[in-house]
Amino acid sequence: MFLSYAVVPVLVFTVLLNFFYLYAPIDSLMCGQNFTCCEECLNSTCHTQLNRTCTINPDNSTFACFTCDPDDSGAAQYYSEEDCKVDCTEPTKKCVCDGACWSCMVTEGVDLTKFVCTMPTQAVDETCAIVPYGANCSAPSTTAP
C-alpha cells in the first residue's frame, strides 16, 4: 500500500523535471578557462588552436579564454550581436544575449529579463597590453561554419 502512494509523486516529479528541461529558456553555453596570468591564457589551447581572445575578468586580476559553443540542439551561438543578426533573419526570432554569447531564438512567450548579458569589456593583445574587447582581438566572427 505504501508503494502506491509513492508512485504518484515520483511520476509527477519526473514529468515536471522533463518539462522544465525541454522548455526552459536556453542558457549560454559559454565554456572557458580562467588563468592567473596573461601569458598562461595566451599559451592556452583555447587561444593558440581555437583562436579565441583572452579577456580580463571583472576582478581585473585574472584572465579568461572562452568559446560560445552550439547549444544542445546544434544551434550556433555568436560572439557579437552583429554576427547573430546575419543568420537570425526569421521574423519570429530575435538575437538575445545570455552570458557572453548571443543566440538566435523565438522570443514569444519567453521572459527576456532572465537573460543577463555579461559581455567582456577588456581583452589583451599578443603582448598582454589591454585593449577593448572586439578591437584587435584574434577571435573569429562566429561559431557557425
Backbone as numpy.savetxt, mean C-alpha at the origin, in Angstrom:
# Nx Ny Nz CAx CAy CAz Cx Cy Cz
-26.61 -32.59 23.86 -27.42 -31.42 23.86 -26.55 -30.16 23.86
-25.43 -30.16 24.59 -24.52 -29.02 24.60 -23.98 -28.73 23.21
-23.67 -29.76 22.46 -23.11 -29.58 21.13 -24.06 -28.82 20.22
-25.32 -29.07 20.29 -26.27 -28.39 19.41 -26.35 -26.90 19.71
-26.18 -26.49 20.97 -26.20 -25.07 21.31 -24.92 -24.36 20.84
-23.84 -25.06 20.77 -22.57 -24.47 20.36 -22.45 -24.34 18.85
-23.17 -25.15 18.10 -23.05 -25.15 16.65 -23.55 -23.84 16.05
-24.65 -23.32 16.54 -25.24 -22.10 15.96 -24.30 -20.90 16.09
-23.77 -20.58 17.27 -22.85 -19.43 17.34 -21.59 -19.61 16.49
-21.06 -20.80 16.44 -19.87 -21.05 15.62 -20.19 -20.85 14.15
-21.33 -21.32 13.71 -21.74 -21.15 12.32 -21.94 -19.67 11.99
-22.60 -18.94 12.87 -22.81 -17.50 12.65 -21.47 -16.77 12.62
-20.60 -17.08 13.54 -19.28 -16.46 13.57 -18.52 -16.72 12.27
-18.55 -17.94 11.78 -17.85 -18.31 10.55 -18.41 -17.54 9.36
-19.71 -17.44 9.26 -20.33 -16.71 8.15 -19.95 -15.23 8.21
-20.02 -14.62 9.39 -19.66 -13.21 9.53 -18.19 -12.96 9.22
-17.33 -13.85 9.69 -15.91 -13.71 9.42 -15.64 -13.73 7.92
-16.26 -14.67 7.21 -16.09 -14.74 5.76 -16.65 -13.51 5.08
-17.78 -13.00 5.55 -18.37 -11.81 4.95 -17.43 -10.62 5.09
-16.90 -10.40 6.30 -16.01 -9.26 6.50 -14.71 -9.41 5.72
-14.22 -10.63 5.58 -13.00 -10.84 4.81 -13.23 -10.52 3.34
-14.34 -10.93 2.79 -14.61 -10.75 1.36 -15.04 -9.34 1.00
-15.77 -8.67 1.88 -16.36 -7.40 1.51 -15.80 -6.19 2.25
-14.77 -6.35 3.00 -14.15 -5.22 3.68 -13.40 -4.39 2.64
-13.28 -3.08 2.86 -12.50 -2.26 1.93 -11.08 -2.77 1.84
-10.47 -2.56 0.69 -9.11 -3.04 0.50 -8.16 -2.28 1.41
-7.14 -2.93 1.81 -6.08 -2.28 2.56 -4.88 -2.17 1.64
-4.10 -1.14 1.84 -2.89 -1.00 1.07 -2.00 -2.21 1.33
-1.47 -2.76 0.27 -0.56 -3.89 0.42 0.89 -3.42 0.33
1.10 -2.24 0.85 2.44 -1.72 0.88 3.29 -2.64 1.73
4.37 -3.12 1.15 5.31 -3.98 1.87 6.64 -3.25 1.89
7.37 -3.44 2.94 8.64 -2.75 2.96 9.53 -3.19 4.09
10.69 -2.56 4.12 11.69 -2.84 5.14 12.11 -1.52 5.75
12.43 -1.56 7.02 12.97 -0.38 7.70 14.46 -0.58 7.93
15.18 0.52 7.86 16.64 0.48 8.02 17.06 1.58 8.99
18.15 1.32 9.71 18.64 2.29 10.67 19.53 3.35 10.04
20.08 3.06 8.85 20.89 4.08 8.19 20.63 4.07 6.68
20.93 5.17 6.07 20.66 5.36 4.65 21.40 4.34 3.78
22.66 4.07 4.10 23.45 3.16 3.29 22.85 1.75 3.26
22.31 1.30 4.40 21.66 -0.02 4.43 20.49 -0.07 3.45
19.72 1.00 3.43 18.57 1.06 2.53 19.03 1.07 1.07
20.03 1.89 0.76 20.52 1.98 -0.62 21.15 0.68 -1.10
21.68 -0.14 -0.18 22.28 -1.42 -0.55 21.29 -2.58 -0.50
20.06 -2.32 -0.12 19.07 -3.39 0.01 18.59 -3.89 -1.35
18.08 -5.11 -1.35 17.49 -5.70 -2.56 16.32 -4.86 -3.05
15.56 -4.32 -2.12 14.41 -3.48 -2.47 14.84 -2.32 -3.36
15.96 -1.70 -3.02 16.43 -0.55 -3.79 17.25 -0.97 -5.01
18.17 -1.90 -4.83 19.08 -2.23 -5.93 18.44 -3.09 -7.01
17.60 -4.05 -6.63 17.01 -4.94 -7.64 15.59 -4.55 -8.03
14.80 -4.09 -7.05 13.42 -3.70 -7.36 13.32 -2.24 -7.77
14.44 -1.52 -7.67 14.54 -0.12 -8.09 13.57 0.80 -7.34
13.36 0.52 -6.06 12.45 1.34 -5.26 13.23 2.43 -4.53
12.52 3.47 -4.18 13.10 4.63 -3.53 13.27 4.40 -2.03
14.36 4.89 -1.49 14.55 4.89 -0.04 13.96 6.19 0.51
13.04 6.06 1.44 12.37 7.22 2.02 12.76 7.38 3.48
12.52 8.57 4.00 12.80 8.85 5.40 11.51 8.67 6.18
11.56 7.88 7.24 10.38 7.64 8.07 10.01 8.90 8.85
8.76 8.97 9.33 8.33 10.15 10.09 9.18 10.47 11.32
9.90 9.48 11.86 10.74 9.76 13.03 12.02 10.52 12.66
12.25 10.71 11.35 13.41 11.43 10.81 14.75 10.82 11.18
14.76 9.56 11.63 16.03 8.93 11.98 16.20 7.55 11.35
15.13 7.00 10.79 15.21 5.69 10.13 14.72 5.83 8.69
15.03 4.81 7.90 14.73 4.84 6.47 13.89 3.63 6.10
13.15 3.75 5.00 12.30 2.65 4.54 12.40 2.53 3.03
12.23 1.30 2.58 12.13 1.01 1.15 10.86 0.18 1.02
9.88 0.65 0.23 8.61 -0.07 0.15 8.18 -0.31 -1.29
7.30 -1.29 -1.43 6.69 -1.59 -2.73 5.17 -1.61 -2.55
4.46 -1.19 -3.57 3.00 -1.27 -3.59 2.64 -2.49 -4.43
2.49 -3.62 -3.77 2.22 -4.87 -4.47 0.76 -4.97 -4.88
0.45 -5.75 -5.92 -0.95 -5.96 -6.31 -1.74 -6.55 -5.14
-3.05 -6.22 -5.09 -3.88 -6.75 -4.00 -4.20 -8.22 -4.23
-5.00 -8.81 -3.34 -5.30 -10.24 -3.40 -5.97 -10.66 -4.69
-6.70 -9.74 -5.33 -7.37 -10.08 -6.59 -6.46 -9.83 -7.79
-5.25 -9.36 -7.57 -4.30 -9.11 -8.65 -4.36 -7.70 -9.19
-5.22 -6.85 -8.63 -5.32 -5.46 -9.09 -4.07 -4.68 -8.67
-3.56 -3.90 -9.60 -2.34 -3.14 -9.34 -2.59 -2.02 -8.34
-1.55 -1.70 -7.59 -1.54 -0.51 -6.75 -0.46 0.40 -7.32
-0.57 1.67 -7.06 0.27 2.66 -7.71 0.99 3.53 -6.70
2.11 4.11 -7.14 2.93 4.95 -6.28 2.48 6.41 -6.29
1.64 6.79 -7.28 1.15 8.16 -7.33 -0.28 8.18 -7.86
-1.00 9.24 -7.54 -2.37 9.40 -8.02 -2.40 9.53 -9.54
-1.42 10.22 -10.10 -1.36 10.40 -11.54 -1.26 9.06 -12.27
-0.40 8.17 -11.77 -0.25 6.86 -12.38 -1.54 6.05 -12.25
-2.20 6.16 -11.12 -3.46 5.45 -10.90 -4.51 5.92 -11.90
-4.61 7.23 -12.10 -5.63 7.79 -12.99 -5.45 7.35 -14.44
-4.23 7.02 -14.84 -3.99 6.55 -16.20 -4.76 5.26 -16.47
-4.76 4.35 -15.51 -5.45 3.06 -15.67 -6.87 3.06 -15.13
-7.21 3.99 -14.28 -8.52 4.01 -13.61 -9.49 4.88 -14.42
-10.03 4.32 -15.49 -10.87 5.10 -16.40 -12.35 4.74 -16.35
-12.71 3.67 -15.63 -14.12 3.31 -15.54 -14.87 4.35 -14.71
-16.07 4.75 -15.16 -16.81 5.80 -14.45 -17.21 5.43 -13.02
-17.31 4.15 -12.71 -17.73 3.73 -11.37 -16.55 3.61 -10.41
-15.34 3.80 -10.91 -14.15 3.64 -10.07 -13.46 4.97 -9.84
-12.69 5.01 -8.75 -11.97 6.20 -8.36 -10.64 5.79 -7.75
-9.63 6.63 -7.89 -8.34 6.37 -7.26 -8.42 6.78 -5.79
-8.03 5.85 -4.92 -8.09 6.09 -3.48 -6.71 5.79 -2.89
-6.23 6.70 -2.07 -4.95 6.51 -1.40 -5.18 5.83 -0.05
-4.43 4.77 0.19 -4.48 4.08 1.48 -3.06 3.72 1.86
-2.58 4.28 2.94 -1.18 4.08 3.28 -0.33 4.89 2.32
0.66 4.25 1.73 1.53 4.94 0.79 1.28 4.49 -0.65
0.15 3.84 -0.89 -0.18 3.33 -2.22 -1.56 3.82 -2.66
-1.75 3.90 -3.97 -3.03 4.28 -4.57 -3.65 3.05 -5.21
-4.99 2.94 -5.10 -5.73 1.83 -5.70 -6.91 2.38 -6.48
-7.24 1.71 -7.57 -8.42 2.04 -8.36 -9.53 1.12 -7.89
-10.60 1.70 -7.34 -11.65 0.86 -6.77 -13.02 1.49 -6.92
-14.05 0.64 -6.86 -15.43 1.11 -6.84 -15.65 1.76 -5.48
-16.10 3.00 -5.46 -16.23 3.72 -4.19 -17.67 3.85 -3.72
-18.62 3.44 -4.53 -20.02 3.54 -4.11 -20.28 2.64 -2.91
-20.82 3.22 -1.86 -21.13 2.45 -0.66 -19.94 2.20 0.25
-18.79 2.78 -0.06 -17.58 2.57 0.74 -17.30 3.83 1.55
-17.04 3.67 2.83 -16.70 4.79 3.70 -15.25 5.19 3.45
-15.06 6.24 2.66 -13.71 6.65 2.27 -12.91 7.26 3.42
-13.57 7.58 4.53 -12.83 8.13 5.67 -11.98 7.06 6.36
-12.20 5.80 6.03 -11.40 4.72 6.62 -10.02 4.61 5.97
-9.87 5.25 4.82 -8.59 5.20 4.13 -7.75 6.39 4.57
-6.54 6.11 5.04 -5.65 7.16 5.52 -4.42 7.18 4.63
-4.21 8.30 3.99 -3.08 8.45 3.08 -1.85 8.89 3.87
-0.80 8.09 3.80 0.45 8.42 4.50 1.61 8.38 3.53
1.50 9.17 2.47 2.57 9.24 1.48 3.84 9.80 2.11
4.98 9.22 1.76 6.24 9.78 2.25 6.42 11.20 1.71
7.10 12.04 2.45 7.36 13.40 1.98 8.83 13.60 1.62
9.71 12.78 2.22 11.13 12.93 1.97 11.74 11.59 1.55
12.72 11.68 0.68 13.46 10.51 0.23 14.94 10.87 0.25
15.76 9.90 -0.12 17.20 10.16 -0.24 17.65 9.77 -1.64
18.62 10.52 -2.16 19.19 10.16 -3.46 20.35 9.19 -3.24
21.09 8.90 -4.29 22.16 7.91 -4.22 23.32 8.33 -3.33
23.37 9.61 -2.93 24.43 10.08 -2.04 23.92 10.30 -0.62
22.69 9.86 -0.35 22.01 10.02 0.95 21.61 11.47 1.23
21.61 12.30 0.20 21.11 13.67 0.37 19.58 13.62 0.39
18.97 14.44 1.23 17.51 14.46 1.35 16.92 15.21 0.17
15.93 14.58 -0.47 15.19 15.19 -1.59 13.70 14.98 -1.33
12.86 15.82 -1.93 11.42 15.58 -1.79 11.04 14.25 -2.45
10.13 13.51 -1.84 9.69 12.24 -2.42 9.09 12.51 -3.79
9.55 11.76 -4.77 9.07 11.93 -6.14 10.04 12.71 -7.00
10.87 13.56 -6.42 11.84 14.33 -7.19 13.17 13.60 -7.16
13.69 13.29 -8.31 14.97 12.58 -8.45 14.96 11.23 -7.76
13.79 10.63 -7.65 13.69 9.31 -7.05 13.81 8.27 -8.15
14.33 7.10 -7.78 14.58 6.07 -8.78 13.42 5.11 -8.94
12.27 5.42 -8.37 11.14 4.49 -8.41 10.50 4.44 -9.79
10.09 3.24 -10.23 9.32 3.16 -11.47 7.96 3.81 -11.24
7.27 4.15 -12.32 6.03 4.91 -12.17 4.88 4.11 -11.63
4.76 2.81 -11.94 3.64 2.01 -11.44 4.09 0.59 -11.19
3.20 -0.19 -10.56 3.47 -1.61 -10.38 2.89 -2.41 -11.52
2.11 -1.76 -12.37 1.48 -2.49 -13.47 2.52 -2.85 -14.51
2.38 -4.01 -15.17 3.36 -4.40 -16.17 3.34 -3.50 -17.37
